[in-house]
């Protein structure tokens, strides 16, 4: 056990966690950031970020995270790498264990983010950022006049497809069933959109284009007939949902049915002294800029909580 009691321990090092660190450090709270298994979060797998304010020419995702990290370090934020193995939120100071070391904090900011669900194909990994994406709002702009596919059949998939029709010439929704799981109003909108077509009863077996370094199409298999066919496209958007990284907090914090942390007021969670920011508590927006904004809010909430 590290005998120091920190003012604030920040769990996660994406835009939410790093912004919280910058604000907490500037408030002289001397934050400790536990970076986790994927330092930098989802931005580390995003090649071009064109919608983050202040970068008129855009910026590489990993570079943006690195710059945030350097900024937090400049104000004497302490960073620890490693996976959290347990947390004790039953009393203050809270205890966070990383491997064989434990750290105590008067407050916690949870910024562990959410992980997009992927198909698990090798070609998907290889072409990530080169036509394969998990975020239409982030990357749709790059596919003006192109043909693209969306994989999924729920509200997320239909919302992504509808958004992408603003840019794409054609959007094909590939779904393993013969009807959508999306809400009825979302289904009606999609079915009426002449830019959206459907590939029913089908699963993606491979994403094509690895030989040229960018997506050129998808290979799909009909689950009923077994027939395999190729669909030409320039982009593949995987929209089969996100999983908030909250498993370690199960039974310790109030969460919704999907595992997202429930915020009681501003960034306050169900446990006094524990705050949450970013995608871990935001199933709707899931943007770097909104995560950063929530990180700022959480740090200010922590500062005022400690003053009180």
GUSE-684642 format. One record per residue: residue in one letter; x, y, z of N, C-alpha, C, O in turn; residue number from 1. Coordinates in pm, whole numbers. Layout:
! residues N
a X Y Z X Y Z X Y Z X Y Z NUM
...
//
This chain:
! residues 308
x 84 -120 0 0 0 0 87 124 0 174 140 85 1
x 63 213 -97 129 342 -97 62 428 10 -59 449 6 2
x 140 478 107 82 547 221 31 687 190 -46 744 267 3
x 73 743 75 23 875 38 -127 869 9 -176 774 -51 4
x -198 971 53 -340 982 18 -352 1094 -85 -329 1211 -54 5
x -388 1057 -206 -397 1154 -316 -526 1233 -305 -627 1184 -255 6
x -520 1356 -354 -643 1436 -362 -740 1372 -461 -860 1361 -435 7
x -686 1330 -574 -770 1271 -679 -690 1169 -758 -576 1193 -797 8
x -751 1056 -780 -697 954 -870 -786 949 -993 -908 934 -981 9
x -726 962 -1109 -800 960 -1236 -774 826 -1303 -658 790 -1327 10
x -880 754 -1334 -866 622 -1395 -901 634 -1543 -1017 655 -1578 11
x -801 622 -1628 -822 636 -1772 -741 752 -1828 -722 853 -1761 12
x -693 736 -1952 -605 837 -2009 -643 875 -2152 -557 905 -2234 13
x -774 873 -2180 -823 927 -2306 -849 1076 -2289 -800 1136 -2192 14
x -923 1139 -2379 -949 1282 -2370 -1014 1325 -2238 -983 1432 -2185 15
x -1103 1242 -2183 -1169 1277 -2056 -1069 1276 -1942 -1060 1372 -1866 16
x -994 1166 -1931 -899 1154 -1821 -787 1257 -1828 -748 1313 -1726 17
x -735 1281 -1948 -623 1375 -1962 -668 1519 -1941 -594 1599 -1883 18
x -788 1553 -1987 -839 1689 -1962 -864 1708 -1813 -832 1813 -1758 19
x -921 1606 -1748 -940 1613 -1603 -806 1634 -1533 -797 1710 -1437 20
x -703 1565 -1581 -570 1578 -1520 -516 1719 -1536 -460 1775 -1442 21
x -532 1778 -1655 -483 1913 -1680 -549 2012 -1584 -481 2095 -1523 22
x -681 2002 -1571 -753 2095 -1484 -723 2070 -1337 -705 2165 -1260 23
x -716 1943 -1297 -687 1911 -1157 -545 1954 -1120 -521 2005 -1010 24
x -451 1934 -1212 -313 1972 -1185 -299 2123 -1172 -227 2173 -1086 25
x -368 2194 -1260 -362 2341 -1255 -429 2395 -1128 -401 2507 -1086 26
x -516 2314 -1068 -578 2353 -940 -492 2307 -822 -535 2316 -706 27
x -370 2259 -852 -275 2214 -750 -324 2094 -670 -295 2080 -552 28
x -400 2007 -736 -451 1886 -669 -355 1767 -686 -377 1661 -627 29
x -251 1786 -766 -148 1682 -786 -211 1546 -821 -197 1449 -746 30
x -280 1540 -933 -353 1417 -969 -261 1301 -1004 -150 1320 -1054 31
x -310 1182 -977 -245 1059 -1020 -334 998 -1128 -452 975 -1106 32
x -277 972 -1246 -351 912 -1357 -306 768 -1375 -187 740 -1391 33
x -402 676 -1371 -374 536 -1401 -416 512 -1544 -535 521 -1577 34
x -321 482 -1630 -344 487 -1774 -425 369 -1829 -496 386 -1928 35
x -417 253 -1768 -496 140 -1815 -430 64 -1928 -316 91 -1966 36
x -506 -32 -1982 -450 -124 -2082 -437 -61 -2220 -356 -106 -2301 37
x -517 44 -2248 -508 112 -2377 -487 262 -2353 -581 340 -2367 38
x -364 302 -2317 -339 444 -2293 -382 528 -2411 -347 501 -2526 39
x -460 632 -2381 -507 720 -2489 -645 688 -2538 -707 770 -2606 40
x -697 569 -2505 -832 534 -2544 -850 514 -2693 -756 480 -2764 41
x -973 535 -2740 -1007 505 -2879 -939 598 -2980 -928 564 -3098 42
x -893 714 -2934 -823 805 -3026 -696 742 -3081 -649 781 -3188 43
x -640 647 -3009 -515 586 -3054 -535 498 -3177 -438 462 -3243 44
x -660 464 -3209 -686 386 -3331 -760 471 -3435 -819 417 -3529 45
x -755 603 -3418 -817 696 -3513 -706 769 -3587 -626 840 -3527 46
x -701 750 -3717 -591 810 -3793 -605 962 -3805 -514 1035 -3766 47
x -716 1008 -3859 -734 1152 -3881 -850 1204 -3798 -961 1151 -3805 48
x -823 1307 -3719 -928 1375 -3642 -946 1513 -3702 -859 1599 -3688 49
x -1058 1533 -3769 -1083 1660 -3838 -1185 1748 -3765 -1211 1861 -3806 50
x -1244 1696 -3656 -1353 1770 -3592 -1319 1815 -3451 -1408 1852 -3375 51
x -1189 1813 -3416 -1150 1863 -3284 -1108 2009 -3300 -1017 2038 -3377 52
x -1174 2101 -3230 -1147 2244 -3250 -1001 2280 -3228 -933 2225 -3141 53
x -954 2372 -3309 -818 2423 -3292 -717 2365 -3388 -600 2403 -3387 54
x -762 2271 -3473 -670 2208 -3568 -729 2219 -3708 -791 2124 -3757 55
x -711 2334 -3773 -776 2358 -3902 -736 2258 -4011 -812 2235 -4104 56
x -618 2200 -3999 -573 2101 -4096 -598 1958 -4047 -556 1862 -4112 57
x -666 1943 -3932 -685 1811 -3873 -561 1768 -3797 -457 1834 -3802 58
x -574 1658 -3725 -461 1605 -3648 -474 1455 -3637 -585 1401 -3631 59
x -361 1387 -3633 -358 1244 -3614 -405 1211 -3471 -364 1278 -3376 60
x -492 1108 -3456 -547 1073 -3326 -443 1049 -3219 -450 1110 -3112 61
x -346 960 -3243 -242 937 -3143 -163 1063 -3108 -122 1081 -2994 62
x -142 1151 -3207 -71 1276 -3181 -149 1366 -3087 -92 1428 -2997 63
x -282 1372 -3107 -367 1454 -3020 -358 1405 -2876 -346 1485 -2784 64
x -363 1273 -2858 -352 1216 -2724 -215 1246 -2664 -204 1282 -2546 65
x -110 1233 -2745 26 1258 -2697 42 1403 -2651 106 1431 -2550 66
x -19 1494 -2728 -11 1635 -2691 -84 1662 -2560 -36 1738 -2476 67
x -200 1600 -2543 -275 1615 -2417 -193 1560 -2299 -189 1619 -2191 68
x -129 1446 -2323 -47 1381 -2221 68 1474 -2179 94 1492 -2060 69
x 136 1533 -2277 247 1624 -2249 198 1746 -2170 267 1796 -2081 70
x 79 1794 -2206 24 1911 -2138 -5 1879 -1991 20 1960 -1903 71
x -60 1759 -1966 -86 1718 -1828 45 1700 -1751 53 1737 -1634 72
x 146 1645 -1817 277 1627 -1753 340 1760 -1718 407 1774 -1615 73
x 319 1858 -1804 376 1992 -1782 332 2051 -1648 405 2128 -1585 74
x 212 2013 -1604 160 2063 -1477 177 1961 -1364 105 1963 -1264 75
x 275 1871 -1382 315 1776 -1277 209 1671 -1243 193 1634 -1127 76
x 138 1625 -1344 52 1509 -1326 141 1385 -1318 238 1372 -1393 77
x 108 1295 -1227 182 1169 -1216 107 1060 -1292 -14 1048 -1279 78
x 180 982 -1372 119 876 -1451 171 740 -1406 289 722 -1376 79
x 78 644 -1404 114 506 -1374 52 418 -1482 -67 430 -1511 80
x 132 331 -1540 81 237 -1640 39 108 -1570 96 70 -1468 81
x -60 42 -1626 -102 -86 -1569 -252 -99 -1561 -327 -2 -1571 82
x -295 -222 -1544 -437 -256 -1538 -483 -258 -1392 -417 -315 -1306 83
x -596 -195 -1367 -652 -198 -1231 -708 -337 -1204 -784 -391 -1284 84
x -671 -394 -1090 -719 -528 -1054 -834 -523 -956 -914 -617 -951 85
x -845 -416 -877 -958 -404 -784 -973 -260 -738 -877 -182 -741 86
x -1094 -226 -694 -1120 -95 -634 -1207 -115 -510 -1293 -203 -508 87
x -1183 -36 -409 -1265 -38 -288 -1328 99 -273 -1261 196 -239 88
x -1459 106 -299 -1532 233 -290 -1619 237 -165 -1704 325 -152 89
x -1597 144 -72 -1684 133 45 -1657 241 149 -1743 270 232 90
x -1539 302 144 -1507 408 239 -1397 496 180 -1324 456 89 91
x -1388 617 234 -1282 709 193 -1170 705 294 -1197 690 413 92
x -1043 717 252 -1003 728 112 -1028 598 35 -1016 488 91 93
x -1062 612 -91 -1085 497 -178 -952 429 -207 -846 492 -205 94
x -958 300 -235 -835 224 -264 -843 168 -405 -940 100 -441 95
x -741 195 -484 -731 145 -621 -605 60 -628 -496 106 -596 96
x -621 -65 -671 -508 -157 -678 -468 -181 -822 -551 -214 -907 97
x -339 -162 -849 -281 -186 -982 -172 -291 -963 -67 -263 -905 98
x -197 -411 -1012 -100 -519 -991 -84 -549 -844 -180 -584 -776 99
x 38 -534 -794 64 -562 -652 78 -435 -570 125 -440 -456 100
x 38 -321 -625 45 -194 -551 -93 -131 -539 -174 -137 -632 101
x -119 -70 -425 -247 -5 -401 -225 144 -375 -125 185 -317 102
x -321 225 -420 -313 369 -407 -442 419 -344 -550 368 -372 103
x -430 521 -258 -547 575 -190 -578 717 -240 -487 796 -264 104
x -706 746 -254 -746 877 -302 -870 928 -231 -964 853 -207 105
x -869 1058 -199 -988 1118 -139 -1104 1121 -239 -1220 1111 -200 106
x -1070 1134 -370 -1172 1132 -474 -1121 1050 -592 -1001 1029 -608 107
x -1215 1005 -673 -1182 934 -796 -1256 998 -912 -1371 1042 -898 108
x -1189 1004 -1027 -1258 1036 -1153 -1243 914 -1242 -1132 875 -1279 109
x -1356 854 -1277 -1354 736 -1364 -1372 783 -1508 -1474 841 -1544 110
x -1271 757 -1589 -1273 797 -1730 -1221 682 -1815 -1135 699 -1901 111
x -1276 564 -1789 -1227 442 -1854 -1283 420 -1994 -1243 326 -2062 112
x -1376 506 -2037 -1425 500 -2175 -1514 381 -2205 -1560 310 -2116 113
x -1537 361 -2333 -1616 249 -2383 -1544 192 -2504 -1479 264 -2579 114
x -1557 63 -2523 -1490 -4 -2635 -1593 -41 -2741 -1695 -102 -2712 115
x -1563 -3 -2864 -1650 -43 -2975 -1642 -195 -2992 -1535 -254 -2975 116
x -1754 -255 -3024 -1753 -398 -3055 -1715 -415 -3202 -1763 -342 -3288 117
x -1627 -511 -3227 -1579 -534 -3363 -1615 -674 -3409 -1658 -758 -3329 118
x -1597 -698 -3537 -1631 -829 -3594 -1528 -935 -3558 -1559 -1054 -3554 119
x -1406 -891 -3533 -1301 -985 -3497 -1225 -1042 -3616 -1157 -1144 -3604 120
x -1236 -976 -3731 -1165 -1021 -3851 -1024 -964 -3856 -1001 -851 -3813 121
x -931 -1041 -3908 -794 -994 -3923 -788 -876 -4019 -713 -781 -3997 122
x -869 -883 -4126 -871 -775 -4225 -928 -646 -4165 -892 -536 -4205 123
x -1017 -661 -4069 -1075 -546 -4000 -966 -470 -3925 -959 -347 -3931 124
x -882 -543 -3853 -771 -481 -3780 -673 -415 -3876 -625 -304 -3853 125
x -643 -486 -3986 -542 -439 -4079 -585 -310 -4149 -502 -225 -4180 126
x -715 -295 -4172 -765 -179 -4247 -831 -75 -4157 -897 17 -4206 127
x -813 -89 -4025 -865 10 -3933 -805 147 -3964 -683 162 -3971 128
x -891 246 -3984 -843 379 -4019 -812 396 -4166 -778 506 -4210 129
x -824 288 -4243 -802 295 -4389 -928 249 -4462 -922 179 -4562 130
x -1041 292 -4408 -1170 255 -4465 -1259 184 -4366 -1381 180 -4384 131
x -1201 128 -4260 -1280 65 -4154 -1291 162 -4038 -1191 216 -3991 132
x -1414 183 -3990 -1438 280 -3883 -1549 231 -3792 -1631 147 -3830 133
x -1550 285 -3671 -1659 257 -3578 -1736 382 -3543 -1816 382 -3449 134
x -1714 490 -3618 -1778 617 -3583 -1810 698 -3708 -1721 757 -3770 135
x -1938 701 -3744 -1980 776 -3864 -1960 926 -3846 -1919 994 -3939 136
x -1990 978 -3726 -1974 1121 -3702 -1830 1163 -3718 -1801 1273 -3765 137
x -1738 1074 -3679 -1595 1106 -3688 -1545 1102 -3832 -1469 1189 -3874 138
x -1589 1001 -3907 -1522 970 -4034 -1610 981 -4159 -1560 964 -4270 139
x -1738 1008 -4143 -1827 1012 -4258 -1786 1110 -4365 -1805 1085 -4484 140
x -1729 1221 -4323 -1690 1328 -4416 -1592 1279 -4522 -1589 1332 -4633 141
x -1511 1177 -4488 -1408 1129 -4580 -1465 1047 -4695 -1391 1007 -4785 142
x -1596 1021 -4693 -1654 930 -4793 -1756 1000 -4883 -1856 941 -4923 143
x -1729 1126 -4913 -1818 1201 -5002 -1826 1134 -5138 -1724 1108 -5202 144
x -1949 1106 -5183 -1971 1048 -5314 -1933 902 -5327 -1935 848 -5437 145
x -1897 836 -5216 -1853 696 -5219 -1967 602 -5183 -2071 643 -5131 146
x -1945 474 -5212 -2037 370 -5167 -1978 305 -5042 -1861 266 -5042 147
x -2059 294 -4937 -2009 239 -4812 -2111 140 -4755 -2227 138 -4795 148
x -2065 59 -4660 -2155 -36 -4594 -2152 -11 -4444 -2052 34 -4388 149
x -2264 -41 -4381 -2277 -36 -4236 -2316 -175 -4190 -2408 -236 -4245 150
x -2246 -226 -4090 -2274 -359 -4039 -2349 -347 -3907 -2299 -285 -3813 151
x -2468 -405 -3900 -2549 -399 -3780 -2695 -384 -3814 -2731 -365 -3930 152
x -2781 -393 -3712 -2923 -382 -3739 -3002 -311 -3631 -3125 -306 -3636 153
x -2932 -257 -3532 -3000 -185 -3424 -3007 -37 -3449 -2977 10 -3559 154
x -3048 38 -3346 -3061 183 -3359 -2929 247 -3401 -2927 338 -3484 155
x -2818 200 -3342 -2687 259 -3375 -2658 246 -3523 -2616 342 -3587 156
x -2680 127 -3578 -2651 103 -3720 -2737 191 -3810 -2688 250 -3906 157
x -2865 200 -3777 -2956 279 -3861 -2925 428 -3849 -2929 500 -3949 158
x -2894 475 -3728 -2856 615 -3710 -2729 648 -3788 -2720 752 -3854 159
x -2630 557 -3780 -2505 578 -3853 -2530 582 -4003 -2477 668 -4074 160
x -2612 489 -4052 -2642 483 -4195 -2711 611 -4242 -2676 667 -4346 161
x -2809 657 -4164 -2882 779 -4201 -2786 899 -4205 -2794 982 -4295 162
x -2697 907 -4107 -2600 1016 -4104 -2508 1010 -4226 -2477 1112 -4287 163
x -2465 889 -4260 -2369 871 -4369 -2429 907 -4505 -2354 938 -4598 164
x -2561 902 -4519 -2622 938 -4648 -2601 1086 -4681 -2622 1127 -4795 165
x -2561 1165 -4583 -2530 1306 -4611 -2407 1318 -4701 -2390 1417 -4772 166
x -2322 1218 -4697 -2196 1222 -4770 -2190 1117 -4882 -2150 1147 -4994 167
x -2230 996 -4849 -2211 883 -4941 -2312 884 -5055 -2422 938 -5043 168
x -2272 824 -5166 -2364 805 -5279 -2464 695 -5248 -2579 700 -5291 169
x -2418 594 -5172 -2503 481 -5139 -2454 417 -5009 -2333 405 -4986 170
x -2549 377 -4924 -2516 309 -4800 -2591 176 -4795 -2714 172 -4807 171
x -2517 68 -4779 -2580 -65 -4768 -2568 -113 -4624 -2459 -120 -4569 172
x -2682 -145 -4564 -2684 -200 -4429 -2682 -353 -4439 -2770 -413 -4499 173
x -2580 -413 -4379 -2569 -560 -4379 -2611 -610 -4242 -2555 -572 -4140 174
x -2713 -698 -4241 -2769 -745 -4115 -2789 -896 -4121 -2833 -950 -4222 175
x -2756 -963 -4012 -2763 -1110 -4010 -2906 -1164 -4004 -2927 -1284 -4022 176
x -3003 -1079 -3978 -3143 -1123 -3974 -3218 -1067 -4094 -3161 -997 -4178 177
x -3349 -1100 -4101 -3429 -1052 -4215 -3513 -931 -4179 -3598 -888 -4257 178
x -3489 -876 -4061 -3552 -750 -4023 -3466 -679 -3919 -3389 -741 -3847 179
x -3481 -547 -3914 -3398 -467 -3825 -3441 -483 -3679 -3557 -512 -3650 180
x -3347 -462 -3589 -3377 -460 -3446 -3403 -317 -3398 -3442 -296 -3284 181
x -3380 -221 -3485 -3396 -80 -3448 -3541 -49 -3415 -3632 -122 -3452 182
x -3561 63 -3344 -3696 107 -3310 -3776 131 -3438 -3719 159 -3544 183
x -3907 120 -3427 -3992 128 -3546 -3974 260 -3621 -3970 262 -3744 184
x -3963 370 -3548 -3950 500 -3615 -3818 507 -3692 -3811 566 -3800 185
x -3712 447 -3635 -3583 446 -3704 -3591 357 -3828 -3535 391 -3933 186
x -3659 244 -3817 -3675 155 -3931 -3747 224 -4046 -3707 214 -4161 187
x -3855 295 -4012 -3934 362 -4115 -3851 466 -4189 -3860 480 -4311 188
x -3769 540 -4114 -3684 642 -4177 -3585 578 -4273 -3561 627 -4383 189
x -3527 467 -4228 -3427 400 -4311 -3491 341 -4437 -3435 353 -4546 190
x -3605 279 -4422 -3671 215 -4535 -3718 317 -4639 -3730 284 -4757 191
x -3744 439 -4596 -3789 544 -4687 -3674 618 -4754 -3694 693 -4850 192
x -3553 597 -4703 -3436 671 -4755 -3385 600 -4881 -3339 486 -4874 193
x -3393 667 -4994 -3356 602 -5120 -3205 582 -5136 -3161 518 -5232 194
x -3126 637 -5044 -2982 614 -5049 -2941 489 -4970 -2827 444 -4979 195
x -3036 434 -4892 -3005 318 -4808 -3064 192 -4869 -3183 187 -4902 196
x -2982 90 -4884 -3029 -41 -4928 -2992 -143 -4819 -2914 -114 -4728 197
x -3049 -264 -4830 -3032 -363 -4725 -2981 -495 -4782 -3023 -539 -4889 198
x -2890 -556 -4709 -2842 -689 -4743 -2882 -777 -4625 -2813 -780 -4523 199
x -2993 -849 -4641 -3052 -924 -4530 -2985 -1062 -4512 -2920 -1114 -4602 200
x -3004 -1118 -4392 -2962 -1256 -4363 -2815 -1279 -4398 -2778 -1387 -4445 201
x -2733 -1178 -4376 -2594 -1188 -4421 -2495 -1143 -4315 -2526 -1057 -4232 202
x -2376 -1202 -4320 -2268 -1164 -4231 -2143 -1133 -4314 -2124 -1190 -4422 203
x -2060 -1044 -4262 -1935 -1010 -4331 -1830 -1114 -4296 -1797 -1134 -4179 204
x -1778 -1180 -4398 -1674 -1281 -4376 -1534 -1225 -4394 -1438 -1277 -4336 205
x -1522 -1120 -4473 -1390 -1061 -4495 -1408 -919 -4545 -1508 -886 -4609 206
x -1309 -835 -4515 -1305 -699 -4569 -1191 -694 -4670 -1077 -726 -4639 207
x -1224 -654 -4790 -1129 -660 -4902 -1050 -530 -4915 -1099 -422 -4881 208
x -929 -543 -4965 -847 -426 -4991 -714 -426 -4918 -636 -332 -4929 209
x -689 -532 -4842 -563 -540 -4770 -441 -532 -4860 -336 -483 -4819 210
x -456 -581 -4983 -342 -581 -5075 -307 -442 -5127 -194 -418 -5170 211
x -405 -350 -5124 -379 -214 -5173 -376 -111 -5060 -346 6 -5083 212
x -406 -155 -4938 -395 -67 -4822 -517 16 -4790 -511 103 -4703 213
x -628 -9 -4858 -754 60 -4824 -871 -28 -4866 -857 -114 -4953 214
x -985 -4 -4805 -1103 -88 -4830 -1149 -76 -4975 -1162 34 -5029 215
x -1173 -191 -5036 -1229 -193 -5172 -1362 -268 -5177 -1431 -263 -5279 216
x -1398 -336 -5069 -1523 -410 -5069 -1533 -501 -4949 -1442 -507 -4866 217
x -1646 -572 -4939 -1665 -672 -4833 -1713 -802 -4897 -1783 -802 -4998 218
x -1674 -912 -4835 -1723 -1044 -4875 -1829 -1086 -4775 -1801 -1096 -4656 219
x -1949 -1113 -4823 -2059 -1147 -4734 -2111 -1287 -4764 -2104 -1337 -4876 220
x -2163 -1349 -4657 -2221 -1482 -4670 -2365 -1479 -4623 -2395 -1429 -4515 221
x -2454 -1532 -4706 -2594 -1544 -4669 -2608 -1660 -4571 -2573 -1773 -4602 222
x -2660 -1630 -4451 -2666 -1733 -4346 -2771 -1840 -4374 -2768 -1947 -4313 223
x -2862 -1814 -4465 -2966 -1912 -4499 -2926 -1999 -4617 -2941 -2121 -4613 224
x -2874 -1936 -4722 -2840 -2013 -4844 -2694 -2057 -4846 -2657 -2151 -4917 225
x -2611 -1988 -4769 -2468 -2017 -4772 -2394 -1952 -4887 -2273 -1968 -4900 226
x -2466 -1877 -4971 -2405 -1812 -5087 -2310 -1701 -5043 -2339 -1626 -4950 227
x -2196 -1692 -5111 -2096 -1590 -5080 -2086 -1493 -5197 -2083 -1534 -5313 228
x -2082 -1364 -5166 -2071 -1264 -5272 -1989 -1146 -5222 -1972 -1127 -5102 229
x -1937 -1068 -5318 -1857 -950 -5284 -1936 -824 -5315 -2002 -814 -5418 230
x -1929 -727 -5224 -1995 -598 -5242 -1887 -491 -5249 -1816 -470 -5150 231
x -1871 -423 -5362 -1770 -316 -5371 -1809 -198 -5281 -1926 -160 -5277 232
x -1713 -142 -5212 -1737 -23 -5130 -1604 40 -5094 -1498 -22 -5108 233
x -1610 164 -5046 -1488 235 -5006 -1473 243 -4855 -1366 275 -4803 234
x -1582 213 -4784 -1576 222 -4639 -1666 121 -4573 -1770 84 -4627 235
x -1624 76 -4454 -1703 -19 -4375 -1717 39 -4234 -1618 61 -4164 236
x -1840 64 -4194 -1867 117 -4061 -1928 6 -3976 -2036 -45 -4007 237
x -1858 -30 -3869 -1906 -136 -3780 -1993 -70 -3674 -1945 14 -3597 238
x -2119 -108 -3669 -2215 -45 -3577 -2292 -153 -3501 -2415 -162 -3508 239
x -2216 -233 -3428 -2281 -341 -3351 -2274 -311 -3201 -2288 -400 -3118 240
x -2252 -183 -3169 -2261 -140 -3031 -2127 -112 -2965 -2021 -141 -3019 241
x -2137 -55 -2846 -2020 -26 -2762 -2039 -92 -2626 -2151 -113 -2580 242
x -1929 -123 -2562 -1933 -179 -2427 -1856 -85 -2335 -1735 -68 -2351 243
x -1925 -23 -2237 -1853 64 -2144 -1756 -17 -2059 -1786 -130 -2020 244
x -1641 40 -2033 -1538 -31 -1956 -1562 -12 -1807 -1491 62 -1739 245
x -1664 -82 -1758 -1708 -62 -1619 -1713 -191 -1539 -1762 -192 -1426 246
x -1663 -300 -1595 -1678 -429 -1528 -1625 -428 -1385 -1686 -486 -1295 247
x -1513 -361 -1364 -1452 -361 -1231 -1535 -283 -1128 -1512 -295 -1008 248
x -1632 -203 -1177 -1715 -124 -1086 -1854 -186 -1065 -1938 -127 -997 249
x -1878 -303 -1122 -2009 -368 -1108 -2038 -395 -960 -1955 -447 -886 250
x -2160 -358 -919 -2200 -378 -781 -2149 -271 -686 -2181 -273 -567 251
x -2069 -177 -737 -2011 -72 -652 -2062 67 -688 -2057 158 -606 252
x -2111 82 -811 -2168 207 -859 -2298 178 -931 -2314 70 -988 253
x -2389 272 -930 -2513 255 -1006 -2484 267 -1156 -2418 361 -1200 254
x -2535 170 -1231 -2518 171 -1377 -2652 146 -1443 -2746 98 -1379 255
x -2661 180 -1572 -2784 149 -1645 -2778 6 -1696 -2682 -67 -1670 256
x -2880 -33 -1770 -2889 -173 -1814 -2778 -212 -1911 -2753 -331 -1931 257
x -2713 -114 -1971 -2604 -145 -2065 -2467 -135 -2000 -2365 -161 -2065 258
x -2463 -98 -1873 -2336 -91 -1802 -2273 46 -1797 -2161 60 -1747 259
x -2342 150 -1848 -2289 285 -1839 -2312 340 -1698 -2416 315 -1637 260
x -2216 414 -1646 -2228 472 -1512 -2336 580 -1513 -2338 667 -1600 261
x -2425 573 -1416 -2534 670 -1403 -2482 792 -1327 -2427 779 -1217 262
x -2501 910 -1385 -2462 1035 -1320 -2583 1092 -1247 -2692 1103 -1304 263
x -2563 1129 -1120 -2672 1182 -1039 -2692 1330 -1063 -2805 1379 -1072 264
x -2583 1401 -1073 -2586 1544 -1096 -2450 1583 -1151 -2348 1546 -1094 265
x -2449 1658 -1259 -2323 1694 -1325 -2239 1569 -1348 -2277 1484 -1428 266
x -2124 1556 -1280 -2042 1435 -1299 -2039 1347 -1174 -1956 1257 -1164 267
x -2128 1373 -1079 -2135 1296 -956 -2198 1159 -982 -2299 1149 -1051 268
x -2138 1054 -928 -2195 919 -939 -2276 888 -813 -2299 976 -731 269
x -2317 762 -800 -2398 721 -685 -2316 710 -557 -2373 696 -448 270
x -2184 717 -567 -2097 712 -449 -2034 850 -428 -1968 902 -517 271
x -2056 907 -313 -2002 1040 -283 -1850 1039 -294 -1783 956 -233 272
x -1797 1133 -371 -1653 1142 -390 -1603 1072 -514 -1485 1081 -549 273
x -1693 1001 -582 -1656 934 -708 -1726 1005 -823 -1848 1025 -820 274
x -1650 1042 -924 -1701 1117 -1038 -1672 1037 -1166 -1583 952 -1168 275
x -1747 1065 -1270 -1725 995 -1397 -1732 1094 -1513 -1806 1192 -1508 276
x -1653 1066 -1617 -1648 1156 -1732 -1619 1078 -1859 -1551 975 -1857 277
x -1673 1128 -1970 -1646 1067 -2100 -1739 952 -2133 -1848 939 -2077 278
x -1693 868 -2227 -1779 764 -2283 -1826 662 -2180 -1925 593 -2204 279
x -1758 652 -2067 -1799 556 -1964 -1935 593 -1905 -2004 508 -1848 280
x -1972 720 -1920 -2101 767 -1869 -2183 834 -1978 -2283 901 -1948 281
x -2143 817 -2103 -2208 885 -2215 -2234 788 -2330 -2148 769 -2416 282
x -2353 726 -2331 -2384 632 -2439 -2431 700 -2568 -2456 634 -2668 283
x -2441 832 -2565 -2505 901 -2678 -2406 973 -2770 -2403 946 -2890 284
x -2326 1064 -2716 -2241 1148 -2803 -2112 1076 -2844 -2082 1067 -2963 285
x -2037 1026 -2747 -1916 948 -2773 -1817 1020 -2866 -1770 962 -2964 286
x -1788 1145 -2836 -1694 1223 -2916 -1576 1266 -2828 -1591 1280 -2707 287
x -1461 1285 -2890 -1344 1328 -2814 -1369 1462 -2746 -1328 1482 -2632 288
x -1436 1553 -2815 -1458 1686 -2760 -1556 1683 -2643 -1538 1757 -2546 289
x -1660 1599 -2650 -1754 1590 -2537 -1688 1520 -2419 -1713 1556 -2304 290
x -1604 1421 -2447 -1532 1353 -2339 -1439 1452 -2269 -1432 1455 -2146 291
x -1367 1532 -2348 -1278 1632 -2289 -1357 1732 -2204 -1314 1769 -2095 292
x -1472 1775 -2255 -1556 1868 -2180 -1600 1809 -2046 -1600 1878 -1944 293
x -1638 1681 -2048 -1679 1617 -1924 -1561 1600 -1829 -1577 1606 -1707 294
x -1442 1579 -1884 -1323 1570 -1800 -1298 1700 -1726 -1263 1700 -1608 295
x -1315 1811 -1797 -1303 1944 -1736 -1406 1959 -1624 -1373 2004 -1514 296
x -1531 1922 -1652 -1638 1932 -1553 -1607 1850 -1428 -1625 1897 -1316 297
x -1559 1726 -1449 -1530 1638 -1337 -1419 1697 -1248 -1428 1692 -1125 298
x -1315 1753 -1311 -1206 1810 -1232 -1255 1929 -1149 -1216 1945 -1033 299
x -1339 2012 -1209 -1393 2126 -1135 -1484 2078 -1022 -1482 2133 -912 300
x -1565 1975 -1050 -1651 1918 -946 -1566 1863 -832 -1601 1881 -715 301
x -1456 1796 -863 -1367 1743 -761 -1308 1856 -677 -1307 1849 -554 302
x -1259 1960 -743 -1198 2072 -673 -1296 2134 -572 -1260 2161 -457 303
x -1419 2157 -616 -1518 2219 -529 -1563 2124 -420 -1593 2166 -308 304
x -1569 1993 -452 -1604 1893 -351 -1499 1890 -240 -1533 1886 -122 305
x -1374 1893 -278 -1267 1890 -177 -1264 2018 -94 -1235 2013 25 306
x -1293 2130 -156 -1299 2256 -82 -1409 2252 23 -1396 2311 131 307
x -1518 2180 -10 -1632 2172 82 -1609 2077 198 -1697 2060 282 308
//
